[in-house]
């Protein structure tokens, strides 16, 4: 091409394209390529104006230095090498590739066929070779300036034991929020505008856990059906914010949002996807990793390297056991912490990240690297403890320092309040932090992330309004999504005007959510559940970027919102319901009382062998193992009555001038706190009542 500049040798580190004030260093990993080219584009991204071969290779890193390459310049990569799918290699220089370390994108992706590395009309399918240039259908990478590190004193730094998570979609949270300025709705900037901050702080949550915000691609087969990948679990750019959520300030708006949330005392946790990429299986597009070094970036089948190991259900599995791929993931995580200020990560299908040659290993390379890293070891780490591979369900098996999404908690409490046989016994286990799963290796009870609903499945309201999933809008004949939801429509499927059914549903919602906030562990609230949001019975709304998924704030159940605020305030006021130490009924040295006790609804012993057991009283005190400074005499009793009949229970006596106060009652959600005149207390049917102690004046 005319006017080409020449590249200098440059350096192999840092990886990516980095401007130094005079030009940019380019460093790209590929151990199997024969040549890597830097392609520079016009300002509009439509013309390739330079194509320059990186002149040097150090180890597996190709590198060069281009004087005059400035911030705002658009670029991409091309990789030469063998196209031999049977051997695991899929190099094709006709395909423009994203730099895995790019910080920004220009233009949108197309789902056209030119991004395929093969000829889709050929009889041999992906074994064929495409000579169509994909540049016109590809986003271009943007050279950026380095961002200043986030100061440590900006971060709220909230202890795990005090954390209350709020899972939210970056668009769906605000898209229909009337009080949010219209120009901001659905953007990153909307997440920290005044009405949202006021809502979050009044609610009492301490962290927003955002569904994927790293750049992702809409699956081609979804676009062909007129749908999109709304949830965003289809990542392609690990160092950049997804542009579709940009507000007026663009990428800077995300950083500003984090800063404003921090100012309100709220942490930001990102849901990240490092188990697979948007390139899919052998029939998927060539966008970045596949074209740069397919055999290194992905786990391939040993006997047929043409095909991918698919333990994620998404077509491919990222090879995090490879040192350069592991480095990519760690570099990405550090960038989000240092440059964007995030406070932690929830790892999608985290079992995949811990798979070594012999299978899942909690002492594997990925976990060891995280836990020894001086920066990443200090942020919040949350695992989704399963994948689709052999032995993929690993609840409680992640190393100390990790918290884990506990779907067992969700299912256990749904079954109890639905009235399933034997469910009270499981419920009791869940209320104490699922110690059978987590109480080992020095782990703490906050390791269990407790929830009744999350993005994947029914909302809280739908759990009480639908007995069956209704996913027809997804175009998969209602075959997708969870088959067993442990839900109950309370007498009618879907919306109803029957007052008795509506009252029953509201009662159950209060029971379910109260259980989340009164259990040991880390509570997580799905955004919208506090106002009764529904997805019309869709339990897999991953492709619904519309009113099915967007929270309808105009239809908010303000009474339930008020009750949710009371629940969170109660939890914050009582250290004994949010202890870090597991409770095992040990005797406390200061008063000889057990740190936890169980009483039957009649005040006697609990018959744990009774399959029809429908309730009990849980008595909580500060742990006998807790340091002395943590004990303040806090005592709480919670009575769970899952039966269809009211009961009269007897609370234990209290020493001195202490008295019981009836603080929360799911059957009377607006009732003020009241003094218990005696230890015998009436508990309504299908309800939860929480008692705290006070002093007789």
N, C-alpha and C positions, 0 to 999 in steps of 0.2 A: 504494500500500500504506500502511496506517495507520502513523503514527509515523515516517515517513521523515525522515531528517536531510537537511540541505542540504550540498552540496559547495562548498568554496571553490575558487579558481582553481588553486592548486597550482603545480607546476613540471614542465617537460618532461623533467627529468633528476634522478635516474637512472631508467631504465626499470624497470617492474615496480611492486610495492607495497612501500613501505619505511616502517617505523615509526620515529618520531623521539622517542618518549617521551610524546607527547600525542595523537598520531593518526598517520595514514598518508598519504603521498603516493602517488598512482596515476598512472602514465604508460604509455601503450600506443601502439605504432606501428601506424598504418594510413593509407596515403595515399589510399585509395579509398573508405573508409567514409563514411557521412553522419552517423553517431552511434555512440558507444561507451557501453555501460552497465556499471556495476559492480553485481553482484548479491551481496548478503550473505545468508548462510544461517544457520539455527539451529545449535546446538552439535552436533547429530547429523547435520547435513548434509541433512536430509530436507525442510526447509521453506525457501523463499526468503522472507526477511523484509523485504528492502529491494532496490529496483532504482533506481539513481541514474545519471543521465546525466553523463558527464564534461563539465564546462562549458566547457573551453578547448581550443584546438588551436593548437600552435606548430609550424609546418612540417607534418610528417606525424605528429606526436605529439599524441595526445589526453591531457589531464591534468586532475587535480583533487586536492583534499585533503579527507580526511574525519576530523574530530576524533573521538576516542574509538574509532577502529578499532584494536584492540590485538592483540598476538601471540596466536595461537590462533584468531583469527576465521577463518571459512570464507567463501570468495568464489569467484566465477567472473565471466566477461565475456560480454556479448552485443554483436553488431555488426550495425548496420543499413546497408543499401546495396543496390545493384542485384543481383538474382539473374538473371544473364544469362550462363549457361555458355558460349554461343557467343562471348561477348566476354571470357571468362576470369574473370568475377565470380561468386562463389557465396555472397554474404552471405545469412544466414538467422537473424534474431533469435530464432527458436524453439529454436535450438541453443545450449546453454550451452558456453562455450569456456574452455579453460585459458589462464591467463596465461603467455606464453612465458618469463617471468622468474620464475615461482613457484619457491620453494625447498622446498616440501613439499606432499604430497597427503593428503587424507582420503578414505577409502573406495576401493573398487575400481571399475574400469571394467566396463561390461557390453558384450556384443557384440550387444545387441538392435538392432532396426531404427530406434528413435527417434533414434539418433545419425547416421543418414543424412540429408543435407540435402535429399533428394528422396524421392518416394514409390516404393518398390521394386515396387509392384504396377502402376504406371502404364506404359502402352505406350511413352511417350516416355522412360522410364528417368530418367537423371540430369538431363534437361531439365525434369522436373516439379519441384514445390515441396512440401516437407513442412511441415505446420503442427503436427506432434507435438512437444511440448516434451521435450527430451532430459535435463533436469536430474536426473531420478531415476536415470538410467543413467550419469551422469558422476561421476568423482572431483571433489572440490572442492579448490581451492587453499587453502593455509593461510598466514596472515600469520605471519612469523617475525622473530625478533630477528637483528640482524647478528652474524656470528661474528667473533671476534678473529682477526687474521691469524696464520698459522703462523710462528713465529720461524725465521729462516734457519739458526740453529745446530742446529736439529732434523734437518735434512736430511743424509743420508749423502753426497750430492754425489760420486758415483762416476764416475770418468772412463769415457768410452765404451770405451777400449781394455781396461779391466778389467771390463767389464760382462758378466754372464751372465744372460740373461733366462729366466724361468720362466712360460710361458703357462698360466693356470689359469681355470677357471670358478668364479665366486664361491660357487656352491652345490655343484657336483659334486666339488670338491676335498675337502670335509669331510663330505658327507652320510652316507657309510658308514665314517667313520673311528672305530674303536672307542675309541680313547684320548681322543677329544674328548667333553666332557660332552654328554649327549644333548640337553639343552635348547638347545645352541649349534650343533649340527651343521647344516650348510647355510647358516649365517648369516655376515654380515660379521665378526661378533665371533669366530667360529670360526677365521678366517684368521690370527689372531694369538694364539690360545691356546697354552699351553706346548708341547703335543705337536707342533703345526704349526711353531712357531718352531724347536724343536729339530731337526725334520726338515730345514727349509730351511737352517738354518745349518750343520748337519752335511753337507748336500749341497754347499753352497758357492755357491749362486746369489746374485746381487747385486740382483735386481729381480724383483718379481712383476708380470707383465703380465696384468691382469684383463680378461676378456671383459666386454661391456657391463654397466655398473652404473647408467647413467642411466635414468630411468623409461621403461618401454616398455610396449607393449600386445600382447596375444596376438591374432594375426590371426583374424578371424572365421571364415574357412574352415578354419583349423586346429582351432578350438574345436568346430566342427560335426563334425569327425572324431574328437573326443575327445583332441586333442593340444594342445600349447602351443608358443609361441615360446621354446624353452629357451635358445638362444644369446643372445637379446636384441637382435638387430639390427633393431629396430623402434621406435626412440626417439620419444618424445613430449614428454619433459621434460628439457631440457638442463642444468637447474640443481639437479636433485634426484636422490638415490639411490633406486634401485628398491625399493619397500617390501617386496616379497616375500622379500627376503633380510635383513630386519631381525631382530635378536636382541632380547634383553630391554631393551637400551638404545636401541632405535630408531635414528633417524638419527645420534644421537651415537655409536652403536657403530661406524659407519664411520670417523668421525674418530679414535676411540680406536684402531681397528685400524691405521690409517696411522701413528699415533704409536708404537705398539708395534713395528711392522715397522721403522720408522726406528731405534728403539732397538736393534734387532738388526742394524743395518747394511744393511737391505734397502730398496730404493726401491720405489715403487708407480707403475706406469704403467697408464693406462686406455685400453682400446680404445673409441674414440668414433665415433659414427655421425652425421655431419653431411652426408652425401650425399643422404639422403632422410628422410622421416618416416613414422610409422605410419598416416598418412591414406590411403596407397595411391593408386590411380588415380581416375578420375572416378566409379567405383562405390563408393569407400571412404567411411568415416565422416567427419563434420565434428567434429573434436575441439578444434582450436586454430587453426593457421595458415591452413587453408583458409577458415575462417569469418571470420578477422580481415582477411585481404587475400590471397586466392588468387593474384591476378595479380602480386603483389610477392614473395611467399614462394617461389613455385614457377616453374620454367622451363616455359613452355607452348609448344606447337607454333605456329610463326609463322602458318601458313595455317589452322590449326584450333585456336584457343586453348581450345576445349572440352576438348581432350586434353593430356596432360602429356608432356613430354620424359622418356623413361624410359631413361636410360643406366645405371641402377643395377639393373635387373631387379626392382625392388620397387614399380613403379607410378608413382613420381614422382621428381623431382630437385629438391632444394633450390636456390634461386637465390642462391648465395653471392656472385655478382657484384653483387648489389644492395647498396648501402652499409648499409642497416639490417639486412639479413640477415647480412651480414658482421660487423656490430657485435654482433649477437646471438651469433654463434659465438665471437667473440673475448672478449666479456664472460663467456660461459659457461666458456671455458677458463681465464680468469684466476680465476674464482670457485673452480674446483676446485683450482687451485694455491694461492691465497691462503687460502681458508677451510678447505679439506679437506686440504691438504698434499701433494697428489700431485706426482710428480716428472717426469711426461712423459705423452705421448699416442701411441697408435697409431691412425692415421686410416684407417678402413675405406673402401675404394674411393676412395683419395685422388686418383686421376686426375680424378674428378668435381669435386673442390674446386678443381682448377687449370684448369677449362675456362672460357675466355673466348669472345667472339663468334666468333673465328677458330679456336677449338679449344683443345687443351691448351697451356698456356703456363707454363713453370717460373718465369717472371718475372711471373706474373699477380698480381692484387690480393690474393688470399688468402695466397700465399706471401710477398709483399712485406710485408703487414701483420704476419704472424707474425715475420718475421726482423727487423723494426725495433722490435718491441714490447720495451720494457726488461725485462719479466718473462718473457714467453713465449719470447723468443729464447734464454733461458738453460736451459730445460728440455729434456728429451729428446724429439725429434720423430721419429716412425717412420711411413713411408708404406706402405700396401698399394698397390703401383704399377700398378693396373689398374682398369678398370671395363668395362661392357658396351657403351659407346659406340664410335663410329668411331675407330680409332687408339687404342684404350683401353689397350693394353699399353705401359707406359712405364718399364720397369725401367732404372734408372740415370739417368733423366732429371730427377730431382727436384733442387732447388737444394742447394748446400752447406749443411750443418747438419742435413740430414735423413739418417736411416738408412732402408733399405727392406727389406721382406720379399723374400727372394730365392728364388722358387720354382724358378728355374733351378738353384740349388745343390741343392735337394731332389731334383729329377728327375735331375740329373747323377750324384749319388752313388748313388741307387737303381739307376740303369741300370748303373753300374760294378759294384756288388756283385752284381747279377743276372747279369752276364757278357755284356752287350750288346756287339756289335761297335762299334768306334770310340768307346767310352765312356771309355777311359782318357785320351784327348786332352781331352775336355770336363772330366773330373775334375781334371786338372792345372790348368786354367784356374780352376776353382772353389776349389781349395785355396789360391790366392793372392789371395783376395778378389774374384774376378770382375773383375779390373782392366779388361778390355775394356769392361765396362759402367760402372764407377765411377771409374776413374782419369782424371778430368778436372775442371776448374774448381776445383782445390784441394781436392777431396774426399779423404777418407781411407779406408783399407781397412775400418774399422769400419762404414762405410756399408752394407755387405752384411750383413743379418741372416740367418745361416745356420741352417737347420733341416732335419731329415729328416721331421718330422711336426708338424702344428699342429692346431688344433681342426677345421679344414676338410679332411677327408680321412681316410685310415687312420691309426690310431695306429702307433707304431713296431712293436709286436708284431704287429698285423694286416698290416703291410706284408710280414712274413715268413710269414704264415699263410693269406693269401687271395690268390688270383689274380684274383678277381672281387668286385665290391661286392655287398653283401647288404643292401639298403635297404628290404626289403618292409615293415618296421614303419612306414615313413613314409607308407604309403598312396598311393604314386604309381607303383605297378607296377614298382618298381625302375628307373625312368627318370631319377630325380634323382641328383645327385652326379657327381663326376668320372668320366669314362669311361675314362681312361688313368691308371693309378696307378703304373705301373712297379714293380709288386709281384710276388711269387713265393711260392707256398705251400710250396715246398721238398719237394713230393712228395705232399701231401694237402691238400684244401680244408678249412680250419677246424681245430677241435680234433682231436687225434690222440694216441694213446698209443704210437705207434711211436717207440722210443727214438732211432733214427738220425735221423729227421726232426726230433725235438725238439732234438737236439744241433745239427743243421744250422741250425735257426732261431735258437737261442741264439747261435751263432757269428756269424750274419749281423747280428743285433741289435747285438752288440758292435762289429762292423766299422762299421756305419752310424753308431752314436753316437760311436765314437772319431773317425771322420772329421769329424764336426761340431765336436768340441772341439780338433782339431789343425789346423783350417783358419784362415787369416787371415780376419778379420771378427768379427762379434758373434754368438756362439752363442746359440741359443734352444732350450730344452727344453720339450716339452709335458708338463704335469703328468700324472703317472701312467706316463709312459714309463720312468721310472727303476725302476719295479717291475713292468714287463711288462703294464700294463693293456690290456685289449681292449674293443672295442665290437662284438664278434661280427660283424665284417666290414662294419658300417655305416660308410660313408665320408661321410655327410651327416646326422649325428645332431642336426640343428638343432631338431627338434621332440620329442626324446626326453628328457623330464625324468623319468628312471627309471634302473633298473640298467644299461641299455645305455650311458648316458653317465657315471653316477656311478662314481668310482674305487673299486674294491673293494680296500681296504687289507688285508682279511683274507687275500687270496690273493696277497699281495706276494711277488715273486721277490727275496728278500733278497740272494742272491748277485749278481744283476744290479745291485741298489742299491749294493752295495759296490763293484762295478766302476765304476759311474757316478761315485761319490765319488772314486775314484782318478783317473778321467779329468779331472775338474774340478780336483783338487788338482795334477795334472801341468800343466795349462794355467796355473794361477796361479803355479806355480813357475818357469815358463819364459817370459820376456818375448819371446823370438824367435817364439813361436807366436801372439802376440797384439799384433803391431806395428800402429801406426797408419799407417806409411808403406808404400806398395806396393813390392813386391820385384820387381826386374827384372834381377837378376844383375849389378848394378853392383859394381865393385871397392871394397873398404873401404880407407881410407887407412892404418889402423893395422896391417893385416897383409897387404894385397893380395889377400885372399880375397873371393869373390863373396858377396853377401848371400843369394843362393839358387842352388842347383845341382841339376841333375837327373842321376841315374845310372840306368842300366839295372839289372835284377835281377842281371846278371852282373858289375856293377861298371863296365861300359863306358858308351858313349853310348846314349842312348835313341833308338830308331827311331820317330820320331813319325809316320812315313808307314805304319806297319804297322797295318792295320785290326784285327788280332787282338792288338794290344798289350794285355797283361793286368796290367801292374804296372810299378813303378819305385821308386826311392829318392829322397825329397825331403830335401835338406840345407838347413837353415835357420840363418842367422846374423843378428845385429842388422843392420838396414838401413844401407846406406852413406849414406843421406840423413838418418838420425836424428841429433839433436843429440848431441854428444860425451858429455854426462853420461848419456845413455840406454844407452850401450854398456857391457856388463859381461862380454863374452866368451861369452855364452850361445850354445851350439850344440846343435841337435837334429837327428837324422836319423829319418825315418819311412819304413818300407818297406811298400808296398802290393802284396800278391800276390793278385790276383783270379783266378788260374788254379786249375785242379783238381789241380795237382801242387805238392809242396813244391819250393823252390828254395834254392840256396846263393848268397847275395849277398856282395859284398865292400864293406865300409865304407871310406871314405877314411881315410888316416892322419892322426894328430893330432900337433901339435908338443909338444916337451918331455915332461913327465911326465903329460900328459893321456891318459886312457883312455876307452874306450866302456863304458857301462853299459846293459844290456838292462833298460829300465824298464817297458814295457807290452807285453803280448803277448795279443792277443785269442783266441788258441788255448789259452793257459794263463792265464786271467784272474786267478788267485789266486797265480801265481808271484811270489816276491819279486824285488826288484831284484837283478841279478847282474852281476858283472864279466865283460866279454867278453875271453877269453884271447887271441883273435886277431881280425883284421878280417874273417875269413870267418865268416858267420853263416847258420845254417839258418832259413829262413822257411817255416812250415807252409803248406799249401794254403789258399786262401780266407781269408787272415788279414792282420792289420796288426800290425807290431811297431815300437815307438818306442824310440829310443836317446837317451840323454843323455850328457854328458861328466862325468868326475870326475878326481881327481888320484891318481896312483899313490903310495901312502904308503911 
